């Protein structure tokens, strides 16, 4: 009886350990995010944050909240030969999904006349199902929409723990 119990326990532990050791599935994704300016939860030193809900072909990401926090901006993207309407910025994004969270380091360029932006996000930290997504890249573009905010499109790669 003790042998049968011990065998069952060892089998259960080895089976659950096998699930825990499965590698993450890295895959490309596309998403849209309707971004709005927000003051709620905004910790930006320059008082600039946007928030939106992610709609994606990646199930682990769809429905997530995307919160951008600006840390700084520079006129003419830091290059005096460029028009003054082109501004560069840096910040972070916190993505909160049912599957976990991830944080990015962000650098981008914003055209004030259009208004439009393009940014590159590098994942610097992830939790739960996104814990293996560190160093993955996300490219985001957005165009201002009537009434405020931005219609944004994202493409990138996530490594999702199954």
N, C-alpha and C positions, 0 to 999 in steps of 0.2 A: 504494500500500500504506500509506504514512504517512497519507494523507488518510483512508482507511477506518478506520485505527486511531484517529486523532484524532477522527473523527466518532463512533465507538463510545464513546470515553472521555467526550466531551462529553455524549452522550446518557445514559450511565450516571450521570455526576455530576449532571445536571439532574434525572433521575428520582429519585435518592436524596435530593436536596435538596428535592424536592416532598414526599416522605414526611416529612421532618424538619419541614416547615413546616405540616403538617396541624394544625388547631386541636384542642384537647382536646374530648372529648364530655362535656358536663355533664349529669348525670342524677341523679334522686332514687334513694335506696336505703332499704331496711329491713334490719335485722339483729337477731339475738339474740346475747347474750354472757353466758355463765355465769361470773361474776366470783368470784374467791376472794382472800382476803387473802394477801399474800406478803411475805416478807423478802428473797427472792432478787432481787438487782438493785435493791433499794429504796434510793433516795437521798434519801428524804423526811426533812426536819429534824424532823418530828413522828412519824416511824416509821409512816406509813400509806400502803400501796400495795396495789392490787388488780391482778390479771392474769386474762385469759380469752382464749378463742379465739372469733373472730367467725364466725358463720354468716350469710351474707347472700345476697340476690338479685343483688348486684353481684359478678360473677365476680372482678374485680380485688381485692376486699376479703375475699371468703370464705376462711376458713382463716387469716386474719391474727391476730397476737397483739396484744391491747389491754392496755397497761400504764399504769395511772393512778398518779401520784405526787402526794400531797397536799403543799401548801406551807404551809397554815395553816387554822385553824378558828376560828369565833367562836360563842359560845353565844347563843341567841335570835336567830340570824341577824343579829346586830348591832343588833336593835331590841328594847329592853327590854319593850315591850308584848306580845311574843310568848312562848309557853310555852318554858320552859328545855329542853324535849325537842327543840326545833327548832334545829338548828345549821347555820350556813353554812360553806362551805369553798371553797378555791381550789386549783388545781393545774395539772398538765399531763398530757396523754395522749400516749404514743408508740405509734403503730400501725405494725407491721412486717409487710409482706405480700411475696409473691413479686414483685409489681409495683413495689415501692419502699416508702418510709416517709412518714408525715406526723405532725406534732406539733400538738397543740391547746393552747390556753389555756382553762382550765375554771373555771366558777363553778357552785356547786350548793347545794342545801339537803338536809339529812339529818334525818329524823324518827327519834329514837332508840327510841321506844316501839314503832313499827310492825314492824320497821325498814324504812324505804323512803327512796328519794332521787330527786331530779330534778336534772338538770344541763344546762347549755348549754356546748357546746364550739365554739370558733372555730378553724379551721385557720390556723396561723401560719407553717407551713413544710412543704414537701413535696419529695420527691425522685423521680427517675425518672418513672414514669407518673402520679404524684400532684403533679408540680411546678406544675401550673396550678390546684390546689385551694385555694390561699391565699385566706382570707377567707370560705370556705364554712362553713356552720353545721351542727352535729349536735346533736340533742336526744336525751337519754338518760334513761330512767327505770328504776328497779330496785326490786324487792321482795325482802326477805330470805327465804331458804329454810331449811327445817329442816336442821340439820347445818352451817349456816354458809354464807356467801357470798350472792350476789344473782343472781336471774334478771333480766336486763336486756334492754331493748328500745331500739334506736337507730333514728332516722330522720334523714335529712339529704340533702345534695347533695355529690357529688364531681365533679370535672372530671378525667377520665382520659385521658391521652395514648394514642392508639391506636397 
